């Protein structure tokens, strides 16, 4: 790598402070590997001249770490603290506005592992003149890419005329051709708290149900606790506000989601059961209703097993409310200890399947066995070195699909991180498993936005969930995927990646990793930028230019004030 004479003369040094007070230096191009454990923070400093640019990578191994950078006057300029995986690499890029020491802090973040390693390396160091020339070159490249992308999207993108449901579907008609052979449509989201995402998903739901005969909806929420929502949309049982709050996730307990449930209930009313839209959850948490169902089932058909099952369930019912922020190592030990007893109960039911079915029905037996299996998944996901929650949610959806009628078609609502179709961090995610199982019958829509607000909740490990908090992001940074899409000036749009572009420059763009914004439900670990290859991860993208935060219901606000639910 070429560097200017000033860069050669002034070696780039990073000073590392360990718990023993040792200091190590890293020269441009060298790699420093270090072990790190929970509770530790490793601090580095790099001296930069005003106008210089430095690119530093932090490669994680066996533990997820967060990285922050602070400028010489103490302002935080980089914060990479969204979960990226225990084998991922964080990229820190700093353009020095002033001369002085820039500090990097590295610490374990949202990882079940107690310790691991990371490698830190200075990949690139540019002098002020070199960096200025880099920016000029990139500007020319950006303009050429934007022009090619704009020409492609003007011919192929579907402009979105309306975000809210209740409008005509004229702008969505082309989706009939795109999704004509699709059995499962995955609707992702870059955040769990964007009002426009929720509203447009509601509109897509109405379109897919009324125009394309989709008749099942599955949510990234409790498998067991979504059953009352299904009873409500099918038969009007219960109170809508109560059943929505009962599923447990505050992220879904919003005015926007409530309006969608009202539409589902209205649509189903008066239809024969075979034509109604069903509502399912696929997540692993909040299993109280499942436990009650199993105890009732065993009380009818296997009274001798009630005591053993109840003793297991009592333990799990005390642990589940602590998920995820208050679960600690002692809780995980209890979960590991109780797991063989739970698996023994599963084996007992499976071995006596014929007897149970003869006394009840195949549907009733399968449902109760699945309730227990979801509890097993919850334990496994929370005690493994790498949580496979996403994989287990896919298994639960596949269970529902396998037991549905041949003409049943599913809409699934999850985060982008789940619906994407690649295998990341060496383990299977939701969308990857669906692609393997259903091939092109699964279509994954990622949702992206340029700028705006979204709802989060203050979450810190070791503490009860805190207040709701609205965050606002400025326009997407130069060179990011969202920035390119915004610069086309098309506005809100739908992109389909399954039909290749005739323009090689566009194909290269779509098959090249770009920075994208990733946000989680929890604050402060909510927002980050990571590299994603759009065409490798998704079949299409729904892009919204400007966003606002979802509007929590009164029940949600009350639960947050009382530090309840998640």
LUMMAR-995337 format. One record per residue (C-alpha): residue in three letters; residue number from 0; y, x, z. Coordinates in Angstrom, 3 decimals. Layout:
% LUMMAR-995337
PT   res     n         c2         c1         c3
PT   ALA   NUM          Y          X          Z
...
//
This chain:
% LUMMAR-995337
PT   res     n         c2         c1         c3
PT   UNK     0      0.000      0.000      0.000
PT   UNK     1      3.386      1.369     -0.930
PT   UNK     2      6.111      1.602      1.672
PT   UNK     3      9.660      2.832      1.510
PT   UNK     4     10.694      6.225      2.858
PT   UNK     5     12.268      4.580      5.868
PT   UNK     6      8.977      2.794      6.569
PT   UNK     7      7.067      6.034      6.230
PT   UNK     8      9.516      7.800      8.478
PT   UNK     9      9.587      5.133     11.110
PT   UNK    10      5.945      4.358     11.936
PT   UNK    11      5.227      0.770     12.800
PT   UNK    12      3.851      0.767     16.312
PT   UNK    13      2.477     -2.078     18.368
PT   UNK    14      2.390     -1.493     22.106
PT   UNK    15     -0.484     -3.240     23.865
PT   UNK    16     -0.384     -3.997     27.584
PT   UNK    17     -3.751     -4.622     29.185
PT   UNK    18     -4.597     -5.557     32.734
PT   UNK    19     -5.045     -1.844     33.412
PT   UNK    20     -1.589     -0.932     32.111
PT   UNK    21     -2.990      1.054     29.172
PT   UNK    22     -0.946      1.230     26.004
PT   UNK    23     -2.401      1.463     22.540
PT   UNK    24     -0.625      1.797     19.234
PT   UNK    25     -1.552      0.401     15.862
PT   UNK    26     -0.305      2.103     12.719
PT   UNK    27      0.150      0.214      9.484
PT   UNK    28     -3.294     -0.416      7.967
PT   UNK    29     -5.271      0.391     11.123
PT   UNK    30     -7.182     -2.239     13.071
PT   UNK    31     -7.273     -2.647     16.843
PT   UNK    32    -10.164     -4.640     18.319
PT   UNK    33     -9.955     -6.002     21.846
PT   UNK    34    -11.973     -8.221     24.168
PT   UNK    35    -10.195    -11.126     25.811
PT   UNK    36    -11.199    -13.661     28.478
PT   UNK    37     -9.870    -16.979     29.704
PT   UNK    38     -6.734    -16.520     31.804
PT   UNK    39     -5.707    -13.290     30.103
PT   UNK    40     -2.689    -12.701     27.904
PT   UNK    41     -2.322     -9.641     25.693
PT   UNK    42      1.200     -8.625     24.730
PT   UNK    43      2.263     -6.492     21.784
PT   UNK    44      5.650     -5.305     20.614
PT   UNK    45      6.703     -4.268     17.134
PT   UNK    46     10.086     -2.696     16.325
PT   UNK    47     11.661     -3.957     13.111
PT   UNK    48     14.877     -3.140     11.324
PT   UNK    49     17.019     -6.113     10.321
PT   UNK    50     15.784     -7.378      6.959
PT   UNK    51     12.282     -5.948      7.250
PT   UNK    52      9.181     -8.123      6.824
PT   UNK    53      5.848     -7.709      8.562
PT   UNK    54      2.544     -9.518      8.056
PT   UNK    55      0.089     -9.265     10.978
PT   UNK    56     -3.360    -10.837     11.150
PT   UNK    57     -5.316    -11.795     14.262
PT   UNK    58     -9.004    -12.268     13.440
PT   UNK    59    -10.897    -14.229     16.093
PT   UNK    60    -14.544    -13.654     16.982
PT   UNK    61    -16.320    -15.888     19.470
PT   UNK    62    -13.140    -17.358     20.947
PT   UNK    63    -10.145    -19.314     19.683
PT   UNK    64     -6.858    -17.599     20.503
PT   UNK    65     -3.227    -18.643     20.229
PT   UNK    66     -0.509    -16.315     18.997
PT   UNK    67      3.223    -16.529     19.673
PT   UNK    68      6.040    -14.258     18.518
PT   UNK    69      9.434    -13.821     20.184
PT   UNK    70     12.489    -12.139     18.649
PT   UNK    71     14.604     -9.476     20.417
PT   UNK    72     16.861    -12.066     22.041
PT   UNK    73     13.946    -14.006     23.518
PT   UNK    74     13.680    -16.879     21.024
PT   UNK    75     10.196    -18.045     20.045
PT   UNK    76      9.932    -17.732     16.258
PT   UNK    77      6.179    -18.156     15.692
PT   UNK    78      3.695    -20.346     17.548
PT   UNK    79      0.150    -20.549     16.234
PT   UNK    80     -1.668    -22.680     18.756
PT   UNK    81     -3.571    -25.361     16.882
PT   UNK    82     -7.369    -25.009     17.051
PT   UNK    83     -8.434    -22.960     14.020
PT   UNK    84    -11.976    -22.087     15.090
PT   UNK    85    -13.660    -19.187     16.820
PT   UNK    86    -14.186    -17.252     13.581
PT   UNK    87    -10.779    -17.936     12.013
PT   UNK    88     -7.835    -15.669     11.238
PT   UNK    89     -4.223    -16.326     12.231
PT   UNK    90     -1.447    -14.943     10.050
PT   UNK    91      1.865    -13.929     11.652
PT   UNK    92      4.712    -13.325      9.214
PT   UNK    93      8.073    -12.196     10.561
PT   UNK    94     11.320    -11.636      8.677
PT   UNK    95     13.542     -9.636     11.018
PT   UNK    96     16.953    -11.259     11.391
PT   UNK    97     18.076     -8.580     13.830
PT   UNK    98     16.882     -5.076     14.654
PT   UNK    99     14.822     -4.618     17.786
PT   UNK   100     11.454     -5.237     19.412
PT   UNK   101      9.524     -8.376     18.398
PT   UNK   102      6.920     -9.446     20.945
PT   UNK   103      3.507    -10.959     20.182
PT   UNK   104      1.467    -12.704     22.874
PT   UNK   105     -2.241    -13.468     22.382
PT   UNK   106     -4.228    -15.677     24.751
PT   UNK   107     -7.398    -17.822     24.656
PT   UNK   108     -6.790    -21.342     23.435
PT   UNK   109     -8.879    -24.526     23.551
PT   UNK   110    -12.213    -22.702     23.435
PT   UNK   111    -15.387    -23.461     25.376
PT   UNK   112    -16.230    -19.756     25.376
PT   UNK   113    -15.182    -17.767     28.444
PT   UNK   114    -14.573    -14.608     26.466
PT   UNK   115    -14.587    -13.168     22.985
PT   UNK   116    -12.946    -10.598     20.779
PT   UNK   117    -10.180    -10.378     18.248
PT   UNK   118     -8.900     -7.840     15.756
PT   UNK   119     -5.187     -7.352     15.202
PT   UNK   120     -3.966     -5.586     12.094
PT   UNK   121     -0.660     -4.938     10.367
PT   UNK   122     -1.460     -5.945      6.809
PT   UNK   123      1.929     -5.411      5.242
PT   UNK   124      5.313     -3.896      6.108
PT   UNK   125      8.235     -4.179      3.711
PT   UNK   126     11.635     -2.523      3.867
PT   UNK   127     14.715     -4.760      3.497
PT   UNK   128     15.002     -3.827     -0.193
PT   UNK   129     11.319     -4.429     -0.869
PT   UNK   130     11.398     -7.769      0.900
PT   UNK   131     14.484     -8.867     -1.024
PT   UNK   132     12.726     -8.057     -4.299
PT   UNK   133      9.628     -9.930     -3.081
PT   UNK   134     11.713    -13.050     -2.496
PT   UNK   135     13.227    -12.849     -5.989
PT   UNK   136      9.794    -12.503     -7.580
PT   UNK   137      8.372    -15.359     -5.515
PT   UNK   138     11.298    -17.593     -6.416
PT   UNK   139     10.583    -17.147    -10.120
PT   UNK   140      6.882    -17.841     -9.539
PT   UNK   141      7.642    -20.917     -7.439
PT   UNK   142      9.899    -22.380    -10.128
PT   UNK   143      7.246    -21.892    -12.823
PT   UNK   144      4.570    -23.482    -10.631
PT   UNK   145      6.808    -26.404     -9.728
PT   UNK   146      7.541    -27.085    -13.401
PT   UNK   147      3.848    -27.031    -14.353
PT   UNK   148      2.905    -29.144    -11.336
PT   UNK   149      5.690    -31.623    -12.007
PT   UNK   150      4.603    -32.091    -15.613
PT   UNK   151      0.996    -32.613    -14.508
PT   UNK   152      1.816    -35.044    -11.712
PT   UNK   153      4.215    -37.102    -13.810
PT   UNK   154      1.275    -37.839    -16.091
PT   UNK   155     -1.537    -38.020    -13.545
PT   UNK   156     -0.242    -38.809    -10.054
PT   UNK   157     -0.083    -42.411     -8.856
PT   UNK   158      3.421    -43.096     -7.486
PT   UNK   159      3.283    -45.223     -4.327
PT   UNK   160      5.667    -48.164     -4.606
PT   UNK   161      5.051    -49.626     -1.148
PT   UNK   162      3.920    -48.079      2.136
PT   UNK   163      3.505    -51.314      4.075
PT   UNK   164      0.744    -53.874      3.623
PT   UNK   165      1.545    -57.334      2.328
PT   UNK   166      2.898    -56.117     -1.017
PT   UNK   167      1.286    -56.375     -4.440
PT   UNK   168     -1.290    -53.830     -5.591
PT   UNK   169      0.199    -52.975     -8.982
PT   UNK   170      0.628    -49.313     -8.049
PT   UNK   171     -2.944    -49.063     -6.736
PT   UNK   172     -4.797    -50.485     -9.763
PT   UNK   173     -5.789    -47.013    -11.026
PT   UNK   174     -7.801    -46.514     -7.830
PT   UNK   175    -10.358    -48.972     -9.181
PT   UNK   176    -11.411    -46.439    -11.803
PT   UNK   177    -11.200    -43.459     -9.446
PT   UNK   178    -13.316    -45.137     -6.741
PT   UNK   179    -15.584    -47.305     -8.903
PT   UNK   180    -18.806    -45.478     -7.945
PT   UNK   181    -17.790    -44.600     -4.383
PT   UNK   182    -19.645    -46.003     -1.367
PT   UNK   183    -17.621    -44.308      1.402
PT   UNK   184    -13.875    -43.620      1.291
PT   UNK   185    -12.602    -41.143      3.893
PT   UNK   186     -8.969    -41.622      4.886
PT   UNK   187     -7.720    -38.542      6.708
PT   UNK   188     -4.433    -37.820      8.398
PT   UNK   189     -2.419    -34.700      9.142
PT   UNK   190     -1.464    -36.187     12.526
PT   UNK   191     -2.845    -38.941     14.751
PT   UNK   192      0.634    -40.385     15.262
PT   UNK   193      2.312    -40.991     11.893
PT   UNK   194      3.500    -44.555     11.338
PT   UNK   195      3.527    -44.336      7.536
PT   UNK   196     -0.067    -43.026      7.480
PT   UNK   197     -1.195    -45.994      9.565
PT   UNK   198      0.758    -48.471      7.460
PT   UNK   199     -0.499    -47.133      4.145
PT   UNK   200     -4.092    -47.036      5.400
PT   UNK   201     -3.683    -50.691      6.328
PT   UNK   202     -2.471    -51.377      2.786
PT   UNK   203     -5.385    -49.400      1.322
PT   UNK   204     -7.777    -51.361      3.539
PT   UNK   205     -6.461    -54.649      2.147
PT   UNK   206     -6.783    -53.314     -1.408
PT   UNK   207    -10.295    -51.910     -0.959
PT   UNK   208    -11.523    -55.075      0.755
PT   UNK   209     -9.972    -57.673     -1.542
PT   UNK   210    -10.086    -55.789     -4.857
PT   UNK   211    -13.143    -53.525     -4.542
PT   UNK   212    -15.459    -55.359     -2.110
PT   UNK   213    -15.448    -52.774      0.697
PT   UNK   214    -16.770    -54.521      3.779
PT   UNK   215    -17.124    -52.014      6.635
PT   UNK   216    -14.526    -49.992      8.537
PT   UNK   217    -15.344    -47.046     10.831
PT   UNK   218    -12.910    -45.289     13.147
PT   UNK   219    -12.768    -41.941     14.933
PT   UNK   220    -13.255    -43.766     18.202
PT   UNK   221    -15.985    -44.706     20.675
PT   UNK   222    -19.269    -45.884     19.163
PT   UNK   223    -19.904    -48.214     22.107
PT   UNK   224    -16.369    -49.295     22.992
PT   UNK   225    -15.528    -50.402     19.444
PT   UNK   226    -18.169    -53.150     19.619
PT   UNK   227    -15.686    -55.596     21.237
PT   UNK   228    -13.273    -54.912     18.355
PT   UNK   229    -16.053    -55.837     15.938
PT   UNK   230    -16.686    -59.050     17.866
PT   UNK   231    -12.977    -59.815     17.672
PT   UNK   232    -12.530    -59.272     13.920
PT   UNK   233    -15.799    -61.080     13.120
PT   UNK   234    -15.658    -64.047     15.462
PT   UNK   235    -12.325    -64.006     17.296
PT   UNK   236    -13.984    -63.149     20.618
PT   UNK   237    -11.756    -61.655     23.291
PT   UNK   238     -8.115    -60.663     23.262
PT   UNK   239     -6.922    -58.341     20.499
PT   UNK   240     -4.678    -56.248     22.755
PT   UNK   241     -7.451    -55.876     25.342
PT   UNK   242    -10.191    -54.868     22.913
PT   UNK   243     -7.915    -52.365     21.160
PT   UNK   244     -6.950    -50.743     24.448
PT   UNK   245    -10.578    -50.810     25.552
PT   UNK   246    -11.714    -48.381     22.848
PT   UNK   247     -9.985    -45.689     24.913
PT   UNK   248     -7.881    -43.649     22.502
PT   UNK   249     -4.149    -44.176     22.964
PT   UNK   250     -3.544    -42.776     19.471
PT   UNK   251     -4.961    -46.002     17.964
PT   UNK   252     -3.384    -48.339     20.513
PT   UNK   253     -0.288    -48.957     18.394
PT   UNK   254      1.651    -51.759     16.798
PT   UNK   255      0.571    -50.555     13.357
PT   UNK   256     -3.144    -50.632     14.181
PT   UNK   257     -2.724    -53.995     15.893
PT   UNK   258     -1.310    -55.449     12.678
PT   UNK   259     -4.320    -54.160     10.748
PT   UNK   260     -6.728    -55.802     13.220
PT   UNK   261     -4.791    -59.063     12.907
PT   UNK   262     -5.241    -58.913      9.146
PT   UNK   263     -8.982    -58.214      9.477
PT   UNK   264     -9.387    -61.155     11.818
PT   UNK   265     -7.427    -63.438      9.490
PT   UNK   266     -9.410    -62.276      6.455
PT   UNK   267    -12.785    -62.799      8.140
PT   UNK   268    -11.950    -66.228      9.491
PT   UNK   269    -13.934    -68.883      7.670
PT   UNK   270    -16.037    -66.453      5.635
PT   UNK   271    -19.841    -66.377      5.905
PT   UNK   272    -21.113    -63.417      7.944
PT   UNK   273    -22.389    -61.612      4.854
PT   UNK   274    -18.853    -61.492      3.415
PT   UNK   275    -17.023    -60.407      6.550
PT   UNK   276    -15.629    -56.925      7.163
PT   UNK   277    -17.287    -55.180     10.095
PT   UNK   278    -15.622    -52.697     12.453
PT   UNK   279    -17.407    -49.667     13.909
PT   UNK   280    -16.686    -46.603     16.014
PT   UNK   281    -18.478    -43.294     15.459
PT   UNK   282    -17.218    -41.059     18.276
PT   UNK   283    -19.114    -39.900     21.339
PT   UNK   284    -16.897    -40.701     24.320
PT   UNK   285    -16.358    -43.830     26.453
PT   UNK   286    -19.945    -45.083     26.749
PT   UNK   287    -19.660    -47.560     29.622
PT   UNK   288    -20.465    -50.577     27.456
PT   UNK   289    -23.470    -48.748     26.026
PT   UNK   290    -24.769    -47.977     29.503
PT   UNK   291    -24.383    -51.599     30.595
PT   UNK   292    -26.235    -52.756     27.496
PT   UNK   293    -29.155    -50.380     28.131
PT   UNK   294    -29.477    -51.376     31.783
PT   UNK   295    -29.500    -55.044     30.770
PT   UNK   296    -32.094    -54.325     28.086
PT   UNK   297    -34.372    -52.381     30.439
PT   UNK   298    -33.980    -55.040     33.128
PT   UNK   299    -35.491    -57.527     30.691
PT   UNK   300    -38.173    -55.392     29.077
PT   UNK   301    -38.986    -52.355     31.259
PT   UNK   302    -37.933    -52.923     34.851
PT   UNK   303    -39.646    -49.743     36.050
PT   UNK   304    -37.194    -47.617     34.041
PT   UNK   305    -33.998    -49.190     35.345
PT   UNK   306    -33.654    -46.958     38.402
PT   UNK   307    -34.187    -43.731     36.459
PT   UNK   308    -31.721    -44.773     33.766
PT   UNK   309    -29.130    -45.947     36.255
PT   UNK   310    -29.239    -42.658     38.196
PT   UNK   311    -28.485    -40.768     34.965
PT   UNK   312    -25.754    -43.166     33.950
PT   UNK   313    -24.038    -42.963     37.319
PT   UNK   314    -23.601    -39.228     36.812
PT   UNK   315    -22.270    -39.592     33.269
PT   UNK   316    -19.903    -42.422     34.205
PT   UNK   317    -18.216    -40.108     36.721
PT   UNK   318    -17.843    -37.282     34.206
PT   UNK   319    -16.637    -39.156     31.138
PT   UNK   320    -13.154    -40.076     32.454
PT   UNK   321    -12.422    -36.344     32.808
PT   UNK   322    -12.968    -35.717     29.090
PT   UNK   323    -11.521    -33.646     27.599
PT   UNK   324     -8.738    -32.149     29.702
PT   UNK   325    -10.343    -32.130     33.155
PT   UNK   326    -13.912    -31.135     32.280
PT   UNK   327    -14.672    -27.759     33.826
PT   UNK   328    -17.625    -25.392     34.062
PT   UNK   329    -19.052    -27.173     37.102
PT   UNK   330    -19.006    -30.463     35.167
PT   UNK   331    -20.765    -28.805     32.240
PT   UNK   332    -23.445    -27.482     34.561
PT   UNK   333    -24.069    -31.017     35.798
PT   UNK   334    -24.276    -32.218     32.204
PT   UNK   335    -26.783    -29.498     31.324
PT   UNK   336    -28.859    -30.390     34.379
PT   UNK   337    -28.959    -34.102     33.566
PT   UNK   338    -29.628    -33.624     29.837
PT   UNK   339    -33.461    -33.260     30.126
PT   UNK   340    -33.636    -36.504     32.097
PT   UNK   341    -31.613    -38.306     29.444
PT   UNK   342    -33.780    -36.839     26.672
PT   UNK   343    -36.890    -37.930     28.558
PT   UNK   344    -35.543    -41.490     28.574
PT   UNK   345    -34.918    -41.265     24.819
PT   UNK   346    -38.478    -40.017     24.272
PT   UNK   347    -39.878    -42.830     26.408
PT   UNK   348    -38.094    -45.499     24.379
PT   UNK   349    -39.111    -43.907     21.084
PT   UNK   350    -42.753    -43.610     22.160
PT   UNK   351    -42.843    -47.265     23.182
PT   UNK   352    -40.840    -48.588     20.243
PT   UNK   353    -43.420    -51.137     19.110
PT   UNK   354    -43.717    -52.606     22.597
PT   UNK   355    -39.949    -52.931     22.956
PT   UNK   356    -39.505    -54.485     19.520
PT   UNK   357    -42.275    -56.989     20.205
PT   UNK   358    -40.458    -58.059     23.361
PT   UNK   359    -36.982    -58.122     21.813
PT   UNK   360    -36.074    -57.379     18.164
PT   UNK   361    -35.737    -54.335     15.891
PT   UNK   362    -31.940    -54.671     15.909
PT   UNK   363    -31.655    -54.900     19.687
PT   UNK   364    -33.997    -51.948     20.219
PT   UNK   365    -32.273    -49.734     17.634
PT   UNK   366    -28.834    -50.472     19.027
PT   UNK   367    -29.777    -49.586     22.594
PT   UNK   368    -31.639    -46.448     21.552
PT   UNK   369    -28.567    -45.386     19.591
PT   UNK   370    -26.351    -45.934     22.640
PT   UNK   371    -28.466    -43.405     24.564
PT   UNK   372    -28.468    -40.937     21.665
PT   UNK   373    -24.661    -41.042     21.559
PT   UNK   374    -24.620    -40.073     25.254
PT   UNK   375    -26.891    -37.157     24.393
PT   UNK   376    -24.478    -36.162     21.630
PT   UNK   377    -21.574    -36.261     24.074
PT   UNK   378    -23.348    -33.841     26.410
PT   UNK   379    -24.387    -31.512     23.597
PT   UNK   380    -20.892    -31.484     22.067
PT   UNK   381    -19.296    -30.580     25.382
PT   UNK   382    -21.767    -27.910     26.508
PT   UNK   383    -22.351    -25.970     23.287
PT   UNK   384    -20.492    -22.751     22.522
PT   UNK   385    -19.217    -24.415     19.349
PT   UNK   386    -18.645    -28.157     19.666
PT   UNK   387    -20.330    -30.120     16.899
PT   UNK   388    -18.575    -33.380     17.668
PT   UNK   389    -17.657    -33.744     13.991
PT   UNK   390    -21.301    -33.405     12.933
PT   UNK   391    -22.443    -35.983     15.483
PT   UNK   392    -19.807    -38.465     14.278
PT   UNK   393    -21.221    -38.014     10.768
PT   UNK   394    -24.726    -38.683     12.068
PT   UNK   395    -23.499    -41.886     13.670
PT   UNK   396    -21.875    -43.058     10.458
PT   UNK   397    -25.034    -42.249      8.490
PT   UNK   398    -27.009    -44.276     11.051
PT   UNK   399    -24.717    -47.247     10.342
PT   UNK   400    -24.931    -46.771      6.582
PT   UNK   401    -28.728    -46.516      6.668
PT   UNK   402    -28.979    -49.792      8.568
PT   UNK   403    -26.475    -51.675      6.441
PT   UNK   404    -27.156    -53.777      3.382
PT   UNK   405    -27.323    -51.930      0.032
PT   UNK   406    -23.991    -53.382     -1.110
PT   UNK   407    -22.083    -52.434      2.053
PT   UNK   408    -19.218    -50.009      1.378
PT   UNK   409    -17.419    -48.111      4.129
PT   UNK   410    -13.836    -47.072      4.839
PT   UNK   411    -13.635    -44.268      7.407
PT   UNK   412    -10.459    -43.346      9.332
PT   UNK   413    -10.403    -39.836     10.813
PT   UNK   414     -8.294    -36.677     11.003
PT   UNK   415     -8.091    -34.441      7.931
PT   UNK   416    -10.057    -31.825      9.874
PT   UNK   417    -13.076    -34.154      9.912
PT   UNK   418    -13.020    -35.849      6.517
PT   UNK   419    -12.707    -32.575      4.538
PT   UNK   420    -15.832    -31.684      2.604
PT   UNK   421    -16.196    -27.949      3.256
PT   UNK   422    -18.375    -26.240      5.831
PT   UNK   423    -15.924    -24.415      8.099
PT   UNK   424    -16.380    -21.933     10.939
PT   UNK   425    -20.076    -21.726     10.094
PT   UNK   426    -20.909    -25.255     11.227
PT   UNK   427    -21.115    -28.670      9.634
PT   UNK   428    -18.193    -31.052      9.746
PT   UNK   429    -18.101    -34.796      9.159
PT   UNK   430    -17.055    -34.735      5.503
PT   UNK   431    -19.340    -31.841      4.627
PT   UNK   432    -22.362    -33.757      5.903
PT   UNK   433    -21.352    -36.893      4.008
PT   UNK   434    -20.921    -34.909      0.810
PT   UNK   435    -24.408    -33.412      1.265
PT   UNK   436    -25.920    -36.825      1.959
PT   UNK   437    -24.053    -39.029     -0.511
PT   UNK   438    -22.722    -36.557     -3.094
PT   UNK   439    -19.852    -38.054     -5.123
PT   UNK   440    -20.374    -41.449     -3.510
PT   UNK   441    -18.195    -40.042     -0.717
PT   UNK   442    -14.513    -39.623     -1.595
PT   UNK   443    -12.233    -37.751      0.830
PT   UNK   444     -8.488    -38.423      0.852
PT   UNK   445     -6.402    -35.913      2.799
PT   UNK   446     -3.012    -37.164      3.989
PT   UNK   447      0.018    -34.850      3.857
PT   UNK   448      3.746    -35.212      4.521
PT   UNK   449      6.865    -33.153      3.933
PT   UNK   450      9.012    -33.870      6.983
PT   UNK   451      9.514    -36.306      9.795
PT   UNK   452      8.371    -37.429     13.218
PT   UNK   453      4.991    -38.208     14.706
PT   UNK   454      3.591    -39.304     18.062
PT   UNK   455      1.724    -36.912     20.376
PT   UNK   456      0.749    -36.755     24.034
PT   UNK   457      1.320    -33.949     26.511
PT   UNK   458     -2.099    -32.409     27.134
PT   UNK   459     -2.838    -29.315     29.209
PT   UNK   460     -6.322    -28.237     30.182
PT   UNK   461     -6.955    -28.678     33.878
PT   UNK   462     -4.418    -31.512     34.113
PT   UNK   463     -4.616    -35.259     33.562
PT   UNK   464     -3.203    -36.406     30.202
PT   UNK   465      0.585    -36.650     30.396
PT   UNK   466      3.461    -38.505     28.769
PT   UNK   467      3.706    -39.574     25.170
PT   UNK   468      6.024    -37.339     23.167
PT   UNK   469      7.546    -37.688     19.707
PT   UNK   470      7.786    -34.476     17.695
PT   UNK   471      9.877    -33.932     14.583
PT   UNK   472      9.101    -31.394     11.884
PT   UNK   473     11.755    -30.084      9.472
PT   UNK   474     11.051    -29.956      5.721
PT   UNK   475      7.875    -28.037      4.910
PT   UNK   476      8.308    -24.256      4.603
PT   UNK   477      8.759    -22.628      1.222
PT   UNK   478      5.456    -22.005     -0.529
PT   UNK   479      3.437    -24.536      1.457
PT   UNK   480      1.474    -27.256     -0.324
PT   UNK   481      3.775    -29.949      1.071
PT   UNK   482      6.823    -27.993     -0.126
PT   UNK   483      5.485    -27.837     -3.686
PT   UNK   484      4.647    -31.543     -3.713
PT   UNK   485      8.070    -32.445     -2.388
PT   UNK   486      9.829    -30.260     -4.970
PT   UNK   487      8.289    -32.268     -7.822
PT   UNK   488     10.693    -35.085     -6.779
PT   UNK   489      8.046    -37.733     -7.430
PT   UNK   490      8.137    -38.922     -3.834
PT   UNK   491      5.217    -40.728     -2.204
PT   UNK   492      2.121    -40.379     -4.375
PT   UNK   493     -1.658    -40.322     -4.701
PT   UNK   494     -3.348    -37.315     -6.330
PT   UNK   495     -6.887    -37.384     -7.690
PT   UNK   496     -8.549    -33.951     -7.921
PT   UNK   497    -11.811    -35.033     -9.545
PT   UNK   498    -10.336    -34.984    -13.058
PT   UNK   499     -9.418    -31.398    -13.965
PT   UNK   500     -6.015    -30.561    -15.399
PT   UNK   501     -5.585    -29.292    -18.955
PT   UNK   502     -3.012    -26.828    -17.645
PT   UNK   503     -4.659    -23.618    -16.330
PT   UNK   504     -1.649    -22.952    -14.082
PT   UNK   505     -2.151    -26.301    -12.342
PT   UNK   506     -5.894    -25.730    -11.917
PT   UNK   507     -5.209    -22.304    -10.457
PT   UNK   508     -2.674    -23.811     -8.057
PT   UNK   509     -5.050    -26.523     -6.865
PT   UNK   510     -7.879    -24.025     -6.387
PT   UNK   511     -5.752    -21.518     -4.456
PT   UNK   512     -5.215    -21.613     -0.677
PT   UNK   513     -1.765    -22.760      0.419
PT   UNK   514     -0.178    -23.223      3.798
PT   UNK   515     -0.492    -26.762      5.122
PT   UNK   516      0.674    -28.353      8.322
PT   UNK   517     -2.024    -29.204     10.872
PT   UNK   518     -1.233    -31.282     13.939
PT   UNK   519     -3.334    -32.467     16.844
PT   UNK   520     -2.894    -35.346     19.229
PT   UNK   521     -2.055    -32.979     22.064
PT   UNK   522      1.254    -31.280     22.775
PT   UNK   523      2.057    -28.328     23.107
PT   UNK   524     -0.882    -27.337     20.887
PT   UNK   525      0.167    -29.896     18.314
PT   UNK   526      1.624    -28.218     15.259
PT   UNK   527      0.639    -25.212     13.216
PT   UNK   528      0.330    -24.033      9.633
PT   UNK   529     -2.985    -22.852      8.211
PT   UNK   530     -4.226    -21.945      4.749
PT   UNK   531     -6.174    -24.623      2.883
PT   UNK   532     -7.567    -24.867     -0.622
PT   UNK   533     -6.705    -28.485     -1.534
PT   UNK   534     -9.276    -29.036     -4.268
PT   UNK   535    -12.065    -27.378     -2.286
PT   UNK   536    -11.453    -29.550      0.791
PT   UNK   537    -10.512    -32.956     -0.596
PT   UNK   538    -11.176    -35.195     -3.576
PT   UNK   539     -7.583    -36.367     -3.493
PT   UNK   540     -4.398    -36.248     -1.452
PT   UNK   541     -2.012    -38.982     -0.383
PT   UNK   542      1.448    -37.488      0.060
PT   UNK   543      4.256    -39.135      2.044
PT   UNK   544      7.720    -37.614      1.777
PT   UNK   545      9.275    -38.674      5.111
PT   UNK   546      7.577    -40.025      8.215
PT   UNK   547      8.291    -41.613     11.575
PT   UNK   548      6.237    -41.847     14.757
PT   UNK   549      3.737    -44.603     15.484
PT   UNK   550      4.783    -47.235     18.009
PT   UNK   551      2.496    -47.442     21.047
PT   UNK   552      1.708    -50.878     22.462
PT   UNK   553      2.740    -51.899     25.963
PT   UNK   554     -0.849    -51.221     27.102
PT   UNK   555     -0.702    -47.719     25.658
PT   UNK   556      2.621    -46.907     27.290
PT   UNK   557      1.362    -48.191     30.637
PT   UNK   558     -1.831    -46.115     30.389
PT   UNK   559      0.166    -42.996     29.549
PT   UNK   560      2.497    -43.553     32.507
PT   UNK   561     -0.544    -43.854     34.786
PT   UNK   562     -2.124    -40.717     33.234
PT   UNK   563     -5.087    -42.763     32.018
PT   UNK   564     -7.212    -42.704     28.874
PT   UNK   565     -6.843    -40.111     26.126
//
